Amino acid sequence: MNHQNTNPSDHVPNDLDSYWMPFTASRWFKENPRLIARAEGTRYFTPEGHALIDGTAGLWCCNAGHNHPHIVKAIQDQAARLDFAHSFNQGHAIAFHTASRLVDMVEDFDHIFFTNSGSEAVDTALKIALAYHSANGEGQRRILVGRQKAYHGINFGGLSVGGIGLNKGQFGTLYPSAMQMRHTWLLDNAFSKGLPDQGADLADDLQQICETHGGHNVAAVIVEAVAGAGGVLPPPKGYLERLRAICDAHGILMILDEVITGFGRLGQGFAHQYFDVKPDLVTVAKGITNATVPLGGVFATDKIRQAFLNGPKTMVDLFHGYTYSGHPLACAAALATLDVYQSEGVFENAALMAPIFEDMLHSLADAPGVIDVRNIGLMGAIQLDQHADGMGVAGRAAFEGLWEKGLVVRPVGDSLCMSPPLVIDRETIEQIGDLISAQLRG
Ligand SMILES: Cc1ncc(COP(=O)(O)O)c(C=O)c1O
């Protein structure tokens, strides 16, 4: 085999069994394998060369579009210079440079802990919250509060506080002191543009948990800034502010999961800036490297960090970390990604395109079978009515039809979720609208 001229991505595999695929109905997949071989900008290409619009920026992550040459080069250069060194009581400069650059983007946070994924970021944030209270002599604070329909990844902590029943059902109880608030999807709010009017009072579920279990026993509440994998649910007006106030009243840490919304999805660096709320911890991943090399992180305020610095100088201050925390390749990818975001005005383009995206989505409101349209920034969902054969049937059929037509969307049950690359232009948004219209209107 000539290794120089052969890329495995170009060859349709004979063996579709060895790879146990994530979150996949594998028998259904194998009936008609959907494979992607190549990507560029806002487009994917199949091994046969068919172009697809990437309506989901990978999985809410390729914000600067695919295969950006500056990011590609930075990864190549770093691989040739320092492929790997760990960070346990030793270090490498690029991880420190990356951390400084990232905390410069967020006024209220002075530190970032590196992980390899969003799931690890969430579990890290939950552990930091528990350890923070222990360090402050409040080790009784063990309750972690999440929300129905929430997705915080698939590790033990994130799944415990998460609220998507299908993801939890196979595993039973994980962290025993996890509780859920109600979700914020109200049909009264159907077809809202941006933040819905109704539902700020749903934040009072946290107050009720405090009254029932003792606010002094609650360690943290975690919510997505905009619930993504639950079907794109922007928070009701005033909801996040109310949650913050309840946290303050009871000494509870507020963790904002920005794995999707971080790095420009709403047209600003981070959603907590867009909403003007001040969480104690913020989880990020995905767009941090434009998804080129896995990297996640937890932003922490200085108040949180200082609580870990009271022990003996030679004692590890947080007994937590990953072999690949601050991996040099991931850091090189992150630095280059931040260069691109800044020099090409990627977040500004997202803000500019958001109203065009909103108009496109809502122009589909009267298509057959559409019961709700939700959007904020460059994320949105078209909610289809459930088919008589059950939940997910309509969503799956639309997903398959759209793939054939040349558009990738993310079906979540019966909602068609979209989060295009932030470098998208008006023409591509209009093409997305035309393809979905053709699919739904026939
Ligand atoms: C809000 C949120 N948190 C956490 C995660 C988990 O991230 P990862 O898949 O990188 O583990 C996701 C993934 O989509 C997410 O949307």
The ligand as an SDF file (V2000), in Angstrom:
LIG
                    3D

 16 16  0  0  0  0  0  0  0  0999 V2000
  -24.1870   21.3620   27.0390 C   0  0  0  0  0  0  0  0  0  0  0  0
  -23.2760   20.1970   26.8480 C   0  0  0  0  0  0  0  0  0  0  0  0
  -22.5010   19.7950   27.8560 N   0  0  0  0  0  0  0  0  0  0  0  0
  -21.6590   18.7650   27.7230 C   0  0  0  0  0  0  0  0  0  0  0  0
  -21.5640   18.0760   26.5400 C   0  0  0  0  0  0  0  0  0  0  0  0
  -20.6380   16.9120   26.4190 C   0  0  0  0  0  0  0  0  0  0  0  0
  -19.5750   17.2070   25.6010 O   0  0  0  0  0  0  0  0  0  0  0  0
  -18.6760   16.0180   24.9840 P   0  0  0  0  0  0  0  0  0  0  0  0
  -19.5320   15.3190   24.0000 O   0  0  0  0  0  0  0  0  0  0  0  0
  -17.5170   16.7500   24.4140 O   0  0  0  0  0  0  0  0  0  0  0  0
  -18.2810   15.1380   26.1270 O   0  0  0  0  0  0  0  0  0  0  0  0
  -22.3470   18.4700   25.4580 C   0  0  0  0  0  0  0  0  0  0  0  0
  -22.2690   17.7800   24.1700 C   0  0  0  0  0  0  0  0  0  0  0  0
  -22.9900   18.0470   23.2490 O   0  0  0  0  0  0  0  0  0  0  0  0
  -23.2380   19.5340   25.6280 C   0  0  0  0  0  0  0  0  0  0  0  0
  -24.0510   19.9150   24.6390 O   0  0  0  0  0  0  0  0  0  0  0  0
  1  2  1  0
  2  3  1  0
  2 15  2  0
  3  4  2  0
  4  5  1  0
  5  6  1  0
  5 12  2  0
  6  7  1  0
  7  8  1  0
  8  9  2  0
  8 10  1  0
  8 11  1  0
 12 13  1  0
 12 15  1  0
 13 14  2  0
 15 16  1  0
M  END
$$$$
